[in-house]
Amino acid sequence: MTTRFVIPTIAVLACAVFVTACEVASAPSKACIEAARLYAEALDADKSSPDGEKAADNSIRKQALAALEERKEALCPQ
């Protein structure tokens, strides 16, 4: 349970540090951080799912991951 929380949180913090280190004029918005967190959690859940239930094998999961990635791309500045 703790690992499922810690890994996505570290990923979000690393993303925020990376964006800040790249000298972006403004910090990421709360919506951007939330979208990145949700995407990281979905990737972690997909990684830890058993074979046959991964996004590569399941079209619904693949669509959900794609939707979360699109949301993250839309909300986070490049």
N, C-alpha and C positions, 0 to 999 in steps of 0.2 A: 504494500500500500504506500509506504513512504517513498519507495523508488519511483512509483508512478507519478508522484507529485514532484519529487526532487529533480528528476531528469528534465521534464518540460520547463520547470522554473529556471534551471540553469541555462537551458537553451534560450529562453526569452531574455534572461539577463545578459548572456553572451551577445545576443543580437543587439540589444540596447547599447552595450559597450562598443560593439563594432560600429554601429551607426554614429555614435558620439565620437569615436576615434577618427572617423572619416571626415570630421569637421562639417557635418551637416548643420546648416544655419539654425534649425529648430530641432528639438527633441521629438521623438515619435509620440504621436497622440495616444491617448488611452485606448481608443478604438483599434489603433494599429497594434499595440501591445497585446490586447485581448485577442485579436485575430491571429497574431503570431503564436500566442499561447495555445489557442484551440487547434491550430494547424500542427504544432509540435506534439500536442497530446494525441492527435489523430495518427500522426506518423508513428509515435511510440506504441500506440495500441495496435496498429497494423503490424509493426515489427514483432511484437510479442504474441500475436495471434498464431494459432496452430496452422500448419500447412493445410491448404485447401480452403482456408478462410481469409487469406490475405487479399489485398486489393487487386493484385495481379490476377487472381482467380475468381473474384467476385465483382461483377459489374456495378452493383449498387455501392459497394465500398469504394470502388474506383471513382465513381461519380461524386460521392461525398467528399473524398480527398481533393478532387479537382475543384469542387465548389469552395472548399475551405482555402485552397491555394489561391483561387481567383479573388476571394474576399480579402486575403492577406495582401495580394498584389495591388488591389484597388485602394486599400486603406493606408498602406505603407509607402512612403515616398521612395523612389529608386535612387 
